[in-house]
Amino acid sequence: MTHLRKRMQEDLRLRNFSARTIRHYTHTVAEFAKYFHKAPDQLGPEHVRTFLLYLLNERKLAWGTIQGARSALKFFYTRTLKQTWFDQEIIKPKVRRKLPTVWSREEVCALLDATANTKHRALLALYYSAGLRCQEALDLKVTDIDSKRMIINIREGKGKFPRQVMLSPKLLELLRLYWRWRKPKDWLFPGRWPDQPMVASGVRIACAELRKELGISKPLSPHVLRHSFASHLLDTGTDLRSIQLLLGHRDLETTSRYLHVSEARLHATASPLDDLPIRDIRTAQGGNRTA
């Protein structure tokens, strides 16, 4: 391990970053250095700009991924190397938030009914019933399921913040069925090796296969089920603050995105056209008809 890599990892640990973020940041800086075949402390603003354009134009990565790479390089230059040019020289991309993809209740029901694999069925039901992030569910241990209090303990969510969410009786029934079959001892959803949790790529593959089997064009991922969880709670009258706490959002503005996709709120709001006393037209008429 190089001196710079070790120093950066120490700086990240001192700021209490998660192990996953530490791996991501150090990997990004290593990839940056490899791209130019130079040590990163010998590179500057033009190199950072060129590298980010490479990620955008050649590798065609999503803006969220590019923003993550920028954050990693910013930490390295401003914190580890104590340089001050980064924010002045490297443009911060404008965040364009998309509306979350939401599956209907009928689509979620069809998905779970079509999932024959007991482990996958329990895992997908967990994402939908508790609104967990992908890795939060994979990091669960058997002891995190508290059936007496009917809660699920998230020991370390995003930003290393713990929280608790409700344990659905139907989910508990599925988990018990899964446990009797698989008998996990430590990790609730072990991977290929029992002492390691299932990896996120396994979940993505299962989602892709199920989506193809159902013939549904909408994207399917743990995050889509998390979006559906939040939107359906909002539709049934759960207040936004409660949903924020369940999702583990630090900012209520992030949770407020679900107001834009809530079917109940959209249907409950009448268009102003409906209040206009316009004259009814019984037959269609008009000129210059071309089709």
C-alpha positions as CSV (number, residue, x, y, z in Angstrom):
1,M,0.0,0.0,0.0
2,T,1.4,3.4,-1.0
3,H,1.9,6.2,1.6
4,L,-0.8,8.3,-0.1
5,R,-3.4,5.5,-0.2
6,K,-2.7,4.8,3.5
7,R,-3.0,8.5,4.4
8,M,-6.3,8.8,2.5
9,Q,-7.8,5.8,4.2
10,E,-6.8,7.1,7.6
11,D,-8.3,10.5,6.8
12,L,-11.6,8.8,5.8
13,R,-11.6,6.6,8.9
14,L,-11.0,9.7,11.1
15,R,-14.1,11.3,9.6
16,N,-16.1,8.1,10.3
17,F,-16.9,7.2,6.7
18,S,-18.3,3.8,6.1
19,A,-16.1,0.9,5.0
20,R,-17.9,0.8,1.7
21,T,-17.3,4.5,1.0
22,I,-13.6,4.1,2.0
23,R,-13.3,1.3,-0.6
24,H,-15.1,3.3,-3.2
25,Y,-13.1,6.5,-2.7
26,T,-9.7,4.8,-2.6
27,H,-10.5,2.7,-5.7
28,T,-11.6,5.8,-7.6
29,V,-8.3,7.6,-6.9
30,A,-6.3,4.5,-7.8
31,E,-8.3,4.3,-11.1
32,F,-7.6,8.0,-11.7
33,A,-3.9,7.5,-11.2
34,K,-3.8,4.4,-13.4
35,Y,-5.6,6.3,-16.2
36,F,-2.7,8.7,-16.4
37,H,0.1,6.3,-15.3
38,K,1.2,8.8,-12.7
39,A,1.0,9.2,-8.9
40,P,-2.2,11.2,-8.1
41,D,-0.2,13.9,-6.2
42,Q,1.6,14.7,-9.6
43,L,-1.8,15.4,-11.3
44,G,-3.8,18.6,-11.3
45,P,-7.1,20.2,-12.3
46,E,-6.8,19.5,-16.0
47,H,-6.2,15.8,-15.3
48,V,-9.3,15.7,-13.1
49,R,-11.4,17.4,-15.8
50,T,-10.1,15.0,-18.5
51,F,-10.8,12.0,-16.3
52,L,-14.4,13.1,-15.5
53,L,-15.0,13.7,-19.2
54,Y,-13.6,10.2,-19.9
55,L,-16.1,8.7,-17.4
56,L,-18.9,10.7,-19.1
57,N,-18.1,10.4,-22.8
58,E,-16.3,7.1,-23.2
59,R,-17.5,5.0,-20.3
60,K,-21.0,6.6,-20.4
61,L,-21.5,6.4,-16.7
62,A,-24.5,7.8,-14.9
63,W,-24.3,11.3,-13.5
64,G,-24.6,9.9,-10.0
65,T,-21.5,7.7,-10.5
66,I,-19.6,10.7,-11.9
67,Q,-20.6,12.8,-9.0
68,G,-19.3,10.0,-6.7
69,A,-16.0,10.0,-8.5
70,R,-15.8,13.8,-8.2
71,S,-16.4,13.6,-4.5
72,A,-13.7,11.0,-4.1
73,L,-11.1,13.1,-5.9
74,K,-12.2,16.2,-4.0
75,F,-11.6,14.5,-0.7
76,F,-8.2,13.3,-1.8
77,Y,-7.0,16.8,-3.0
78,T,-8.7,18.9,-0.3
79,R,-8.3,16.7,2.7
80,T,-5.4,14.4,2.1
81,L,-3.2,16.8,0.1
82,K,-4.6,20.0,1.7
83,Q,-4.9,21.7,-1.7
84,T,-7.4,24.5,-2.2
85,W,-8.0,24.7,-6.0
86,F,-10.6,21.9,-6.4
87,D,-13.9,23.8,-6.1
88,Q,-12.7,26.8,-8.1
89,E,-11.3,24.6,-11.0
90,I,-13.6,21.6,-11.1
91,I,-17.2,22.4,-12.0
92,K,-19.9,20.7,-9.8
93,P,-22.5,19.1,-12.0
94,K,-26.1,20.2,-11.7
95,V,-28.2,17.6,-10.0
96,R,-31.3,16.7,-12.1
97,R,-33.5,14.6,-9.9
98,K,-35.8,12.1,-11.8
99,L,-39.2,11.1,-10.5
100,P,-38.9,7.7,-8.8
101,T,-40.1,4.6,-10.6
102,V,-43.1,3.1,-8.8
103,W,-44.8,-0.3,-9.3
104,S,-48.5,-0.6,-8.6
105,R,-49.8,-2.9,-5.9
106,E,-51.0,-5.3,-8.5
107,E,-47.5,-5.4,-10.1
108,V,-45.8,-6.0,-6.8
109,C,-48.3,-8.8,-6.0
110,A,-47.7,-10.4,-9.4
111,L,-43.9,-10.1,-8.9
112,L,-44.0,-11.9,-5.5
113,D,-46.4,-14.5,-6.8
114,A,-44.1,-15.2,-9.7
115,T,-41.0,-15.6,-7.5
116,A,-40.7,-19.3,-6.9
117,N,-37.3,-19.1,-5.2
118,T,-38.0,-18.9,-1.5
119,K,-34.9,-16.8,-0.7
120,H,-35.6,-14.3,-3.5
121,R,-39.3,-14.1,-2.6
122,A,-38.4,-13.3,1.1
123,L,-35.8,-10.8,0.0
124,L,-38.0,-8.9,-2.4
125,A,-40.9,-8.9,0.1
126,L,-38.4,-7.4,2.6
127,Y,-37.5,-4.6,0.2
128,Y,-41.2,-3.7,-0.4
129,S,-42.5,-4.2,3.1
130,A,-39.8,-2.2,4.9
131,G,-38.4,0.1,2.3
132,L,-34.8,-0.9,2.8
133,R,-31.9,0.0,0.6
134,C,-30.3,-2.9,-1.3
135,Q,-27.3,-3.3,0.9
136,E,-29.2,-2.7,4.1
137,A,-31.2,-5.8,3.5
138,L,-28.1,-7.8,2.6
139,D,-26.3,-6.7,5.7
140,L,-29.1,-8.0,8.0
141,K,-28.2,-10.7,10.5
142,V,-30.7,-13.3,11.8
143,T,-30.6,-11.5,15.2
144,D,-31.7,-8.2,13.6
145,I,-35.3,-9.6,13.1
146,D,-37.1,-8.9,16.4
147,S,-40.3,-10.9,16.2
148,K,-41.3,-10.2,19.8
149,R,-41.3,-6.4,19.2
150,M,-42.2,-6.8,15.5
151,I,-39.3,-4.6,14.3
152,I,-36.3,-4.9,12.1
153,N,-33.0,-3.4,13.3
154,I,-30.9,-1.6,10.7
155,R,-27.6,-1.5,12.5
156,E,-25.8,0.7,9.9
157,G,-27.8,2.5,7.2
158,K,-26.5,5.1,4.8
159,G,-24.2,7.5,6.6
160,K,-23.7,4.9,9.3
161,F,-27.0,5.9,10.9
162,P,-28.9,3.1,12.6
163,R,-32.7,2.9,12.6
164,Q,-35.7,0.6,13.2
165,V,-38.5,-0.2,10.8
166,M,-41.7,-2.2,11.2
167,L,-41.8,-6.0,10.7
168,S,-44.8,-7.0,8.7
169,P,-46.6,-10.1,9.9
170,K,-46.7,-11.4,6.3
171,L,-43.0,-10.8,5.9
172,L,-42.3,-12.6,9.2
173,E,-44.3,-15.6,7.9
174,L,-42.2,-15.6,4.7
175,L,-39.0,-15.2,6.7
176,R,-39.9,-18.1,8.9
177,L,-40.6,-20.3,5.9
178,Y,-37.3,-19.3,4.4
179,W,-35.4,-19.9,7.6
180,R,-36.9,-23.4,8.0
181,W,-35.6,-24.2,4.5
182,R,-32.2,-22.4,4.5
183,K,-31.5,-22.2,8.3
184,P,-29.1,-19.2,8.1
185,K,-26.9,-18.9,11.2
186,D,-25.4,-15.5,11.0
187,W,-26.2,-13.4,7.9
188,L,-30.0,-13.5,7.1
189,F,-29.2,-13.8,3.4
190,P,-25.9,-15.6,3.1
191,G,-24.1,-15.7,-0.2
192,R,-22.1,-18.5,-1.9
193,W,-20.1,-18.8,1.4
194,P,-22.1,-18.9,4.6
195,D,-19.8,-16.5,6.4
196,Q,-20.4,-13.8,3.8
197,P,-23.7,-12.0,2.9
198,M,-25.2,-12.2,-0.5
199,V,-23.8,-9.7,-3.0
200,A,-25.8,-7.0,-4.7
201,S,-25.0,-8.4,-8.1
202,G,-27.0,-11.5,-7.2
203,V,-30.0,-9.4,-6.4
204,R,-29.7,-7.5,-9.7
205,I,-29.5,-10.7,-11.7
206,A,-32.6,-12.1,-9.9
207,C,-34.5,-8.9,-10.6
208,A,-33.6,-8.9,-14.3
209,E,-34.8,-12.5,-14.7
210,L,-38.1,-11.9,-12.9
211,R,-38.8,-8.8,-14.9
212,K,-38.2,-10.7,-18.1
213,E,-40.4,-13.5,-17.0
214,L,-43.3,-11.1,-16.1
215,G,-42.9,-9.2,-19.3
216,I,-43.0,-5.8,-17.5
217,S,-41.2,-2.9,-19.2
218,K,-40.7,-0.9,-16.0
219,P,-37.3,-1.2,-14.3
220,L,-37.1,-3.5,-11.3
221,S,-34.5,-3.2,-8.5
222,P,-34.5,-3.1,-4.7
223,H,-34.6,0.7,-5.0
224,V,-37.8,0.5,-7.2
225,L,-39.4,-1.6,-4.5
226,R,-38.2,1.0,-1.9
227,H,-39.9,3.7,-4.0
228,S,-43.1,1.7,-4.2
229,F,-43.1,1.2,-0.4
230,A,-42.9,4.9,0.2
231,S,-45.4,5.9,-2.5
232,H,-48.0,3.3,-1.3
233,L,-47.6,4.4,2.3
234,L,-48.3,8.0,1.2
235,D,-51.3,6.9,-0.7
236,T,-52.8,5.2,2.4
237,G,-52.4,8.4,4.5
238,T,-49.0,8.0,6.2
239,D,-47.5,11.4,6.9
240,L,-44.3,12.5,5.1
241,R,-42.2,12.8,8.4
242,S,-43.0,9.1,9.3
243,I,-42.0,8.0,5.8
244,Q,-38.8,10.0,6.1
245,L,-37.8,8.2,9.3
246,L,-38.7,4.8,7.9
247,L,-36.5,5.4,4.8
248,G,-33.7,6.9,6.8
249,H,-33.6,10.2,4.8
250,R,-31.7,13.0,6.5
251,D,-33.5,15.6,4.5
252,L,-37.3,15.8,4.2
253,E,-36.9,17.3,0.8
254,T,-35.6,14.0,-0.5
255,T,-38.7,12.3,0.8
256,S,-41.0,14.9,-0.7
257,R,-40.3,13.5,-4.2
258,Y,-42.9,10.9,-3.5
259,L,-45.6,13.6,-3.4
260,H,-45.1,13.8,-7.2
261,V,-45.9,10.1,-7.8
262,S,-48.7,9.6,-5.2
263,E,-51.7,8.3,-7.2
264,A,-54.1,9.0,-4.3
265,R,-53.0,12.7,-4.2
266,L,-53.2,13.1,-7.9
267,H,-56.6,11.6,-8.1
268,A,-57.9,13.6,-5.2
269,T,-56.9,16.9,-6.8
270,A,-59.5,18.1,-9.3
271,S,-58.5,19.9,-12.5
272,P,-59.7,23.6,-12.7
273,L,-61.3,22.6,-16.0
274,D,-63.8,20.6,-14.2
275,D,-65.2,23.7,-12.5
276,L,-65.8,25.6,-15.7
277,P,-69.5,25.7,-16.9
278,I,-68.5,25.1,-20.5
279,R,-71.2,24.1,-23.0
280,D,-71.6,20.3,-23.7
281,I,-70.8,19.2,-27.2
282,R,-72.8,16.2,-28.4
283,T,-71.3,15.8,-31.9
284,A,-67.8,16.4,-33.3
285,Q,-67.4,19.1,-35.9
286,G,-64.7,21.2,-37.5
287,G,-62.9,22.1,-40.7
288,N,-59.7,21.3,-42.4
289,R,-59.8,17.7,-41.4
290,T,-56.7,16.0,-42.8
291,A,-56.8,12.6,-41.0
